[in-house]
């Protein structure tokens, strides 16, 4: 069920940027993405973090010697990310799905952490096509999904991992891992997480 407009989603994150920084940075990249870490290629490799938020994941990937582009549509979150993670070598830029204007592939890894569930059903096929275009042959798309009843203060959808895999298959991406990770790492009882990995063929 749709809760707010796409513009409303960005307004929520703009207004909450400083508070969310404290929340997001309280859990580590390694903890959040434990189920997918072994799928990362050997560095150096090129990584795109879509909807990078406060920069936790982008900075951690750069710290692993990846070349990282971080795309975030909300100006306030980009400012927080640059302040919290200076000198990491991450390239921060504006942009949003489904278009991701100005983003130039190919990337060995594209990461969407807690992003896909903000896309409406009419946006998801085009967004998946764009992500597939940005992947290098053999590249991997990693997506985490918040599951459970969506909140009322921003647009969000409860999207099954199987649907994501289906959209990927429609554009030639091969499902390689679907994980029900269970409990939320921030302790929210009504929230659980799924992870999806899709690979582009050679």
Buried (B, 14 or more C-beta within 10 A) or exposed (E): EEBBEBEEBBBBBEEBBEEBBEEBBEEEBEEBBBBBEEBBBEBEBBBBBBBBBBBBBBBBBBBBEBBBBBBBBBEBBBBBBBEBBEEBEBEBBEBBBBEBEEBEBBBBBBBBBBBBBBBEEEBBBBBBBBBBEBBBEEBBBBBBBBBBEBBEEBBBBEBEBEBBBBBBEEBEBEBBBBBEBEEBBEEEEEBBBBBBBBBBEE
